[in-house]
């Protein structure tokens, strides 16, 4: 009981980990107040779209890695469509195994805590906790982070509403041993290792799949009826044949959880794809306006465009053409470049380094980003700093740059002349 009370001490809730950003920091740069509020509410709970900024305080380059890792978590857990989700888990674990950056390791653990907080998906949560276990086996957490992870897992066991207790307890036991020994695995797990660890038949997996399909069967049956009625009215095929086949098979095999899961996944992707083209066009329109503004592109728009482009590539039925995808991908590169240039401008301005300022301004000009307010600020600072440097140079060469005072003209005393 005493150990449990220590583990449940709210002082160690993962939201209080010192290296975490604040909500204000995480949502910085989002001008739309409603959007800022909505994104802020998702800071430390499950969300189905990639994060726009790392959860912890990381530098610019490591922040990019953190965003990539979150996408890999979402794909593996089933929040984003992808043909080989196990490969995403393998990529994530290999990346973490290779790194010596403690910040990245802590970021991944905290992202998993976020993924598993207020996540009502049975199979989604199952995959998340399994990934947690594989991460502990691959790279142990830092001693500083360990009590926060222990608190998270202990509370998750106590409040378990999805039937995941057995794998959460396994994670807790591994956490104790791994944190004590601080030994990395000899290598990252292979896709086969991940498949065996996660999807070998077990009671928790069967329970997760069974529960996740309870509400799906009725919706699939209802959708099947609506699709048939619509095609009867139109007197033509209106839906992809592979989707209709999957729904037909699931309708006849409602006890086959794999069939129901597959049909539901295809149906969800198709439903989202119907609105994707309009959403993508609206997003691109906003991005084109913002990239020309004084402030430049906000980071969250880069992430949103990236995520929607990924889904569009995975779902050809959404109607976005290859030419449009190429155009939007180039826009996304320009947005990313602008963010990099803006960061260099701000860094040079902060350091008041004349050489860095010139380099940053030149790069802004060569990449069509001289419209940025940060570029104008940098140019103004160059103008302030340059004269003082020139003055110092001439002082060193010729002495004081102050002009020598001219001698007063000699006074001539006029004699008295007699006429």
VEXDREN-2710 file (C-alpha; in Angstrom, 1 decimal):
% VEXDREN-2710
k/r/px/py/pz
1/UNK/0.0/0.0/0.0
2/UNK/2.8/2.4/0.9
3/UNK/4.6/1.7/-2.5
4/UNK/1.3/2.2/-4.3
5/UNK/0.7/5.6/-2.6
6/UNK/4.2/6.7/-3.6
7/UNK/3.6/5.5/-7.2
8/UNK/0.3/7.4/-7.3
9/UNK/1.8/10.6/-5.9
10/UNK/0.6/13.4/-8.3
11/UNK/3.9/15.1/-7.9
12/UNK/5.1/12.5/-10.5
13/UNK/2.2/12.9/-13.0
14/UNK/3.9/13.1/-16.4
15/UNK/2.4/16.5/-17.0
16/UNK/4.8/17.8/-14.3
17/UNK/8.0/16.5/-15.9
18/UNK/10.4/19.5/-15.9
19/UNK/11.5/19.2/-19.5
20/UNK/7.9/19.5/-20.9
21/UNK/6.8/22.6/-22.6
22/UNK/4.0/24.7/-21.2
23/UNK/0.7/24.8/-23.1
24/UNK/1.5/28.4/-24.0
25/UNK/4.8/27.5/-25.4
26/UNK/3.3/24.5/-27.3
27/UNK/0.7/26.7/-29.0
28/UNK/2.9/29.7/-29.6
29/UNK/2.5/31.2/-33.1
30/UNK/-1.2/30.1/-33.6
31/UNK/-3.0/33.4/-34.2
32/UNK/-6.6/32.0/-34.4
33/UNK/-7.6/32.0/-30.8
34/UNK/-10.2/29.2/-31.2
35/UNK/-7.7/27.0/-33.0
36/UNK/-5.1/27.8/-30.3
37/UNK/-7.6/26.8/-27.6
38/UNK/-8.5/23.5/-29.4
39/UNK/-4.9/22.5/-30.0
40/UNK/-3.9/23.4/-26.5
41/UNK/-6.6/21.1/-25.0
42/UNK/-4.9/18.2/-26.9
43/UNK/-1.4/18.9/-25.5
44/UNK/-1.2/15.8/-23.3
45/UNK/-4.1/13.6/-24.5
46/UNK/-4.6/11.3/-27.4
47/UNK/-5.0/13.0/-30.8
48/UNK/-5.3/11.4/-34.3
49/UNK/-3.2/14.0/-36.1
50/UNK/0.6/14.6/-35.9
51/UNK/1.8/17.1/-33.3
52/UNK/3.1/20.4/-34.7
53/UNK/5.8/20.7/-32.1
54/UNK/7.7/18.5/-29.7
55/UNK/6.2/17.9/-26.2
56/UNK/9.6/18.7/-24.6
57/UNK/12.0/21.6/-25.0
58/UNK/14.1/20.5/-28.0
59/UNK/16.2/22.4/-30.5
60/UNK/15.0/23.0/-34.1
61/UNK/16.6/19.8/-35.6
62/UNK/15.6/17.5/-32.8
63/UNK/12.1/19.0/-32.9
64/UNK/11.8/17.7/-36.5
65/UNK/12.7/14.2/-35.4
66/UNK/10.1/14.4/-32.6
67/UNK/7.3/15.2/-35.0
68/UNK/8.4/12.3/-37.3
69/UNK/8.3/10.0/-34.3
70/UNK/4.8/11.0/-33.4
71/UNK/3.6/10.2/-36.9
72/UNK/5.2/6.8/-36.6
73/UNK/3.3/6.2/-33.3
74/UNK/0.0/7.2/-34.9
75/UNK/0.5/5.0/-37.9
76/UNK/1.5/1.9/-35.9
77/UNK/-1.5/2.4/-33.5
78/UNK/-3.9/2.8/-36.4
79/UNK/-4.7/6.5/-36.2
80/UNK/-3.3/7.2/-39.7
81/UNK/-3.6/4.9/-42.8
82/UNK/-0.4/3.1/-44.0
83/UNK/0.2/-0.1/-45.8
84/UNK/2.9/-1.5/-43.5
85/UNK/2.3/-0.1/-40.0
86/UNK/4.8/-2.5/-38.4
87/UNK/7.6/-0.9/-40.4
88/UNK/6.8/2.4/-38.7
89/UNK/7.3/0.9/-35.3
90/UNK/10.5/-0.7/-36.4
91/UNK/11.7/2.7/-37.8
92/UNK/10.9/4.4/-34.5
93/UNK/12.6/1.8/-32.3
94/UNK/15.7/1.7/-34.6
95/UNK/15.9/5.5/-34.5
96/UNK/15.7/5.6/-30.7
97/UNK/18.2/2.7/-30.3
98/UNK/20.7/4.5/-32.4
99/UNK/20.5/7.9/-30.8
100/UNK/22.6/9.2/-27.9
101/UNK/20.3/12.2/-27.4
102/UNK/18.6/11.8/-24.1
103/UNK/16.0/14.5/-25.2
104/UNK/14.8/12.2/-28.0
105/UNK/14.5/9.2/-25.7
106/UNK/12.5/11.2/-23.1
107/UNK/10.3/12.7/-25.9
108/UNK/9.3/9.2/-27.2
109/UNK/8.3/8.0/-23.7
110/UNK/6.2/11.1/-23.1
111/UNK/4.6/10.9/-26.5
112/UNK/3.5/7.4/-25.6
113/UNK/2.0/8.6/-22.4
114/UNK/0.1/11.2/-24.4
115/UNK/-1.0/8.6/-26.9
116/UNK/-2.5/6.4/-24.2
117/UNK/-4.2/9.2/-22.2
118/UNK/-8.0/9.4/-22.9
119/UNK/-7.6/6.9/-25.7
120/UNK/-10.9/5.0/-26.0
121/UNK/-9.7/2.7/-28.8
122/UNK/-9.2/-0.9/-27.7
123/UNK/-6.8/-2.1/-30.4
124/UNK/-5.2/1.4/-30.5
125/UNK/-4.5/1.3/-26.8
126/UNK/-3.3/-2.3/-27.0
127/UNK/-0.8/-1.4/-29.7
128/UNK/0.3/1.6/-27.7
129/UNK/1.1/-0.3/-24.6
130/UNK/2.8/-3.0/-26.6
131/UNK/5.0/-0.3/-28.2
132/UNK/5.7/1.0/-24.7
133/UNK/7.0/-2.5/-23.7
134/UNK/9.2/-2.8/-26.8
135/UNK/10.6/0.7/-26.1
136/UNK/11.5/-0.3/-22.6
137/UNK/13.2/-3.4/-23.9
138/UNK/15.1/-1.5/-26.5
139/UNK/16.2/1.7/-24.6
140/UNK/15.5/2.2/-20.9
141/UNK/14.2/5.6/-19.7
142/UNK/16.5/8.0/-17.8
143/UNK/16.5/7.7/-14.0
144/UNK/14.9/11.2/-13.9
145/UNK/11.9/10.1/-16.0
146/UNK/11.4/6.7/-14.5
147/UNK/9.2/7.8/-11.5
148/UNK/6.9/9.7/-13.9
149/UNK/6.5/6.7/-16.1
150/UNK/5.9/4.5/-13.1
151/UNK/3.2/6.9/-11.9
152/UNK/1.6/6.8/-15.4
153/UNK/1.5/3.0/-15.7
154/UNK/0.4/2.5/-12.1
155/UNK/-2.6/4.9/-12.6
156/UNK/-3.3/3.2/-15.9
157/UNK/-3.5/-0.2/-14.2
158/UNK/-5.7/1.2/-11.4
159/UNK/-8.1/3.0/-13.8
160/UNK/-8.0/0.3/-16.6
161/UNK/-11.4/0.4/-18.4
162/UNK/-10.2/-1.4/-21.6
163/UNK/-9.0/-4.7/-20.2
164/UNK/-5.3/-3.9/-20.7
165/UNK/-4.1/-4.6/-17.1
166/UNK/-2.0/-7.6/-18.0
167/UNK/0.2/-5.8/-20.5
168/UNK/0.4/-2.6/-18.4
169/UNK/1.7/-4.7/-15.4
170/UNK/4.2/-6.3/-17.8
171/UNK/5.4/-2.8/-18.7
172/UNK/5.7/-1.8/-15.0
173/UNK/7.8/-4.9/-14.2
174/UNK/10.0/-4.3/-17.2
175/UNK/10.3/-0.6/-16.2
176/UNK/11.7/-1.5/-12.8
177/UNK/14.3/-3.9/-14.1
178/UNK/15.3/-1.7/-17.1
179/UNK/15.6/1.5/-15.1
180/UNK/17.8/-0.3/-12.5
181/UNK/20.1/-2.0/-15.0
182/UNK/20.2/0.9/-17.6
183/UNK/21.3/-1.5/-20.4
184/UNK/20.2/-1.1/-24.0
185/UNK/19.3/-4.0/-26.2
186/UNK/22.1/-5.2/-28.5
187/UNK/19.9/-4.2/-31.5
188/UNK/16.5/-2.7/-32.3
189/UNK/13.7/-5.3/-33.0
190/UNK/13.0/-6.4/-36.5
191/UNK/9.5/-6.2/-38.1
192/UNK/9.2/-10.0/-37.4
193/UNK/10.1/-9.4/-33.7
194/UNK/7.5/-6.7/-33.5
195/UNK/4.8/-8.8/-35.2
196/UNK/5.5/-11.7/-32.8
197/UNK/5.5/-9.5/-29.7
198/UNK/2.3/-7.6/-30.6
199/UNK/0.1/-9.9/-32.7
200/UNK/0.8/-13.4/-31.5
201/UNK/-2.6/-14.7/-30.4
202/UNK/-3.2/-13.8/-26.7
203/UNK/-6.2/-13.1/-24.5
204/UNK/-5.7/-9.4/-24.3
205/UNK/-5.4/-9.1/-28.1
206/UNK/-8.6/-11.2/-28.6
207/UNK/-10.4/-9.0/-26.0
208/UNK/-9.2/-5.8/-27.7
209/UNK/-10.3/-6.9/-31.1
210/UNK/-13.6/-8.2/-29.9
211/UNK/-14.5/-5.0/-28.0
212/UNK/-13.4/-2.8/-30.8
213/UNK/-15.7/-4.5/-33.3
214/UNK/-18.8/-4.4/-31.1
215/UNK/-20.1/-1.1/-32.4
216/UNK/-18.6/-1.5/-35.8
217/UNK/-20.7/-4.4/-37.0
218/UNK/-24.0/-2.5/-36.8
219/UNK/-22.5/0.5/-38.6
220/UNK/-21.1/-1.7/-41.3
221/UNK/-24.4/-3.4/-41.8
222/UNK/-26.2/0.0/-42.0
223/UNK/-23.6/1.4/-44.4
224/UNK/-24.0/-1.7/-46.6
225/UNK/-27.7/-1.2/-46.9
226/UNK/-27.3/2.5/-47.7
227/UNK/-24.7/1.8/-50.4
228/UNK/-26.9/-0.7/-52.0
229/UNK/-29.9/1.6/-52.0
230/UNK/-27.9/4.5/-53.5
231/UNK/-26.4/2.3/-56.3
232/UNK/-30.0/1.0/-57.0
233/UNK/-31.2/4.6/-57.5
234/UNK/-28.2/5.7/-59.5
235/UNK/-28.2/2.4/-61.5
236/UNK/-24.5/2.2/-61.5
237/UNK/-21.5/1.4/-59.3
238/UNK/-20.7/4.3/-57.0
239/UNK/-18.2/2.9/-54.6
240/UNK/-14.8/1.1/-54.9
241/UNK/-15.1/-2.6/-55.5
242/UNK/-12.6/-3.6/-52.8
243/UNK/-14.5/-1.6/-50.2
244/UNK/-17.8/-3.3/-51.2
245/UNK/-16.2/-6.7/-51.1
246/UNK/-14.7/-6.0/-47.6
247/UNK/-18.1/-4.8/-46.3
248/UNK/-19.9/-7.8/-47.9
249/UNK/-17.5/-10.3/-46.3
250/UNK/-17.6/-8.6/-42.9
251/UNK/-21.4/-8.6/-43.0
252/UNK/-21.4/-12.4/-43.5
253/UNK/-18.7/-13.1/-41.0
254/UNK/-19.5/-10.8/-38.0
255/UNK/-17.6/-13.0/-35.6
256/UNK/-14.4/-12.7/-37.6
257/UNK/-12.8/-9.7/-35.8
258/UNK/-10.1/-9.4/-38.4
259/UNK/-12.6/-9.1/-41.2
260/UNK/-14.7/-6.5/-39.3
261/UNK/-11.6/-4.5/-38.4
262/UNK/-10.4/-4.5/-42.0
263/UNK/-13.8/-3.4/-43.4
264/UNK/-14.1/-0.7/-40.7
265/UNK/-10.7/0.6/-41.5
266/UNK/-11.4/0.8/-45.2
267/UNK/-14.8/2.4/-44.6
268/UNK/-13.3/5.0/-42.3
269/UNK/-10.5/5.9/-44.8
270/UNK/-13.0/6.1/-47.6
271/UNK/-15.4/8.4/-45.6
272/UNK/-12.5/10.7/-44.7
273/UNK/-11.3/10.8/-48.3
274/UNK/-14.6/12.2/-49.5
275/UNK/-14.0/15.5/-47.6
276/UNK/-10.2/15.4/-48.0
277/UNK/-10.0/17.1/-51.4
278/UNK/-12.0/20.1/-50.2
279/UNK/-10.1/20.3/-46.9
280/UNK/-6.8/20.0/-48.7
281/UNK/-7.6/22.8/-51.2
282/UNK/-8.8/25.1/-48.4
283/UNK/-5.6/24.4/-46.4
284/UNK/-3.4/25.0/-49.4
285/UNK/-5.2/28.3/-50.0
286/UNK/-4.5/29.4/-46.4
287/UNK/-0.8/28.3/-46.6
288/UNK/-0.3/30.3/-49.8
289/UNK/-1.6/33.4/-48.0
290/UNK/0.4/32.9/-44.8
291/UNK/3.7/32.2/-46.6
292/UNK/3.6/35.7/-48.1
293/UNK/2.7/37.4/-44.8
294/UNK/5.1/39.4/-42.6
295/UNK/5.0/36.7/-39.9
296/UNK/5.5/33.8/-42.3
297/UNK/4.1/30.3/-42.1
298/UNK/3.2/29.0/-38.6
299/UNK/4.6/25.5/-37.7
300/UNK/1.2/23.9/-37.2
301/UNK/0.2/24.5/-40.8
302/UNK/3.3/22.7/-42.1
303/UNK/2.2/19.7/-40.0
304/UNK/-1.4/19.8/-41.1
305/UNK/-0.4/20.0/-44.8
306/UNK/2.1/17.2/-44.3
307/UNK/-0.6/14.9/-42.7
308/UNK/-3.2/15.6/-45.3
309/UNK/-0.8/15.0/-48.1
310/UNK/0.1/11.7/-46.6
311/UNK/-3.5/10.6/-46.4
312/UNK/-4.2/11.9/-50.0
313/UNK/-1.3/9.7/-51.3
314/UNK/-2.7/6.7/-49.5
315/UNK/-6.3/7.2/-50.8
316/UNK/-6.4/7.8/-54.5
317/UNK/-10.2/7.8/-54.3
318/UNK/-10.1/11.2/-52.7
319/UNK/-9.8/12.8/-56.2
320/UNK/-6.6/14.8/-55.7
321/UNK/-4.5/14.5/-58.9
322/UNK/-0.8/13.6/-59.1
323/UNK/-0.1/17.1/-60.5
324/UNK/-1.8/18.7/-57.5
325/UNK/0.0/16.4/-55.1
326/UNK/3.4/17.5/-56.6
327/UNK/2.4/21.2/-56.4
328/UNK/1.3/20.9/-52.8
329/UNK/4.5/18.9/-52.0
330/UNK/6.6/21.7/-53.4
331/UNK/4.6/24.2/-51.4
332/UNK/5.3/22.2/-48.3
333/UNK/9.0/22.3/-49.0
334/UNK/8.9/26.1/-49.4
335/UNK/7.0/26.3/-46.1
336/UNK/9.6/24.2/-44.4
337/UNK/12.4/26.2/-45.9
338/UNK/10.8/29.5/-44.7
339/UNK/10.7/28.2/-41.2
340/UNK/14.4/27.3/-41.3
341/UNK/15.3/30.7/-42.7
342/UNK/13.2/32.5/-40.1
343/UNK/14.9/30.5/-37.3
344/UNK/18.3/31.6/-38.7
345/UNK/17.2/35.2/-38.9
346/UNK/16.0/35.2/-35.3
347/UNK/19.2/33.4/-34.1
348/UNK/21.4/35.9/-35.9
349/UNK/19.4/38.8/-34.5
350/UNK/19.6/37.5/-31.0
351/UNK/23.4/37.1/-31.2
352/UNK/23.9/40.4/-33.0
353/UNK/26.5/38.7/-35.1
354/UNK/27.0/40.8/-38.3
355/UNK/28.3/37.8/-40.3
356/UNK/25.4/35.6/-39.3
357/UNK/23.0/38.4/-40.0
358/UNK/24.4/38.9/-43.6
359/UNK/24.2/35.2/-44.2
360/UNK/20.6/34.9/-43.0
361/UNK/19.5/37.9/-45.0
362/UNK/21.2/36.6/-48.1
363/UNK/19.5/33.3/-47.7
364/UNK/16.1/34.9/-47.1
365/UNK/16.6/36.9/-50.3
366/UNK/17.7/33.9/-52.4
367/UNK/14.7/31.8/-51.2
368/UNK/12.0/34.5/-51.7
369/UNK/11.6/35.1/-48.0
370/UNK/12.8/38.7/-47.8
371/UNK/9.2/39.7/-47.1
372/UNK/9.5/38.3/-43.6
373/UNK/9.4/40.8/-40.7
374/UNK/12.3/38.9/-39.2
375/UNK/14.3/39.7/-42.4
376/UNK/13.5/43.4/-42.1
377/UNK/14.5/43.4/-38.5
378/UNK/17.8/41.8/-39.4
379/UNK/18.5/44.4/-42.1
380/UNK/17.8/47.2/-39.7
381/UNK/20.2/45.7/-37.2
382/UNK/22.9/45.4/-39.9
383/UNK/22.5/49.1/-40.7
384/UNK/22.9/49.9/-37.0
385/UNK/25.9/47.7/-36.5
386/UNK/27.8/48.4/-39.8
387/UNK/28.6/52.2/-39.2
388/UNK/30.1/51.5/-35.8
389/UNK/32.3/48.7/-37.4
390/UNK/33.5/51.1/-40.2
391/UNK/34.2/53.8/-37.6
392/UNK/36.3/51.4/-35.6
393/UNK/38.2/50.2/-38.7
394/UNK/39.3/53.8/-39.6
395/UNK/40.1/54.6/-36.1
396/UNK/42.5/51.7/-36.0
397/UNK/44.1/52.8/-39.3
398/UNK/44.4/56.5/-39.0
399/UNK/43.8/57.3/-35.3
400/UNK/40.8/59.3/-34.2
401/UNK/38.2/59.8/-36.9
402/UNK/37.3/63.2/-35.4
403/UNK/38.6/66.1/-37.6
404/UNK/41.3/68.2/-36.1
405/UNK/40.2/71.7/-35.2
406/UNK/41.4/74.4/-37.6
407/UNK/43.7/77.0/-36.0
408/UNK/42.1/80.4/-35.5
409/UNK/43.2/82.9/-38.0
410/UNK/45.9/85.2/-36.7
411/UNK/44.6/88.6/-35.7
412/UNK/46.2/91.5/-37.7
413/UNK/46.7/94.7/-35.9
414/UNK/46.2/97.6/-38.2
415/UNK/48.6/100.6/-37.8
416/UNK/47.4/104.1/-37.8
417/UNK/48.0/105.8/-41.1
418/UNK/48.3/109.3/-41.6
419/UNK/46.8/110.7/-44.7
END
